[in-house]
């Protein structure tokens, strides 16, 4: 079982401003998230700035708003870059205007989803999935209406409902290529499109990359 919660972590400015391009993709900052389908408690926990990823054909791929302050603890987790974020932590909300495909290649319907941080299991069943264990899992906003941390089992159940399959919907998190020019889009050596952003955590600013296009070959 994939022990993951998903996150990217992105910040922007109130006025849309393109900050980076890669392979036709670009990132721009956007204002506050106001969708009524997202609970008031969740909306109130989000930063007033978000990030929009524009695809190569000029259409919005996704929009992400991160939590105003993401909880952290003192922890060292093997093969994890963001292990200071407790598993099950609510980290943000993502919107897919026209649907998407997650890191397993599972189709995700259009709409808003919460993002919760998790770790892939360090076992033989997940060898080759990613060089790092950090993920965020998507959960449907209709079912995930509170910002309190979830247990691993609760998170996985909600994410399975979001994917509509027997597996959660994971989105890989990676260290950034650099802290310059965030938010920005980069492409790695396996052609994954990654949005790199800076978020606020209890222990200070944190730069994170999230794969928004691409899937595991493991």
Buried (B, 14 or more C-beta within 10 A) or exposed (E): BBBBBBBBBBBBBEEEEBBBEBEEBBBBBBBEBEBEEBBEEBBEBBBEBBBBBBBBEEEBBBBBBBBEEBBBEEEEBEEBBBBBBBBBBBBBBBBBEEEBBBBBEBEBEEBBBBBBBBBBBEEEEBEEBBEBBBBBBBBBBBEBBEBEBBEBEBBBBBBBBBBEBEBBBBBBBBEBEEEEEBBBBBBEEEEBBBBBBBBBBEBEEBBBBBBBBBBBEE
